[in-house]
């Protein structure tokens, strides 16, 4: 795979990464700044019953890999359940969401391409928006639109 401007290797060992607790819990593993914008990736820790609302990414495709737990994903008009080992790619421009439907905390690896969206969580954590309207304004700057 050739990535324009990305030379070398980006590595995040098991105990590394940047914890972020904005709009859930995650650890940013590889930031887009480390890959010349090609990809950003994080571990997402999701409590039972939790997950993001229906939304659309207008700039990036998302890859999910379930490491632990049981999740339901909705993408466009489709819905499916996925457990450990499942991997899926959700295309940009299509409404989607996911929810931990299990009884234990779940864990996902999430990657976006091109990278950069991981900075949305860091900005929300830093700015501490007062409510959904302020979160939506930050999201718009990252090409993210909440639908519900």
Secondary structure as GFF3:
##gff-version 3
##sequence-region A 1 148
A	DSSP	beta_strand	18	20	.	.	.	ID=ss1
A	DSSP	beta_strand	25	30	.	.	.	ID=ss2
A	DSSP	three_ten_helix	32	35	.	.	.	ID=ss3
A	DSSP	beta_strand	40	46	.	.	.	ID=ss4
A	DSSP	beta_strand	55	57	.	.	.	ID=ss5
A	DSSP	beta_strand	61	68	.	.	.	ID=ss6
A	DSSP	beta_strand	71	75	.	.	.	ID=ss7
A	DSSP	beta_strand	78	82	.	.	.	ID=ss8
A	DSSP	beta_strand	87	90	.	.	.	ID=ss9
A	DSSP	beta_strand	96	100	.	.	.	ID=ss10
A	DSSP	beta_strand	106	113	.	.	.	ID=ss11
A	DSSP	alpha_helix	118	127	.	.	.	ID=ss12
A	DSSP	alpha_helix	132	140	.	.	.	ID=ss13
A	DSSP	beta_strand	144	146	.	.	.	ID=ss14
###
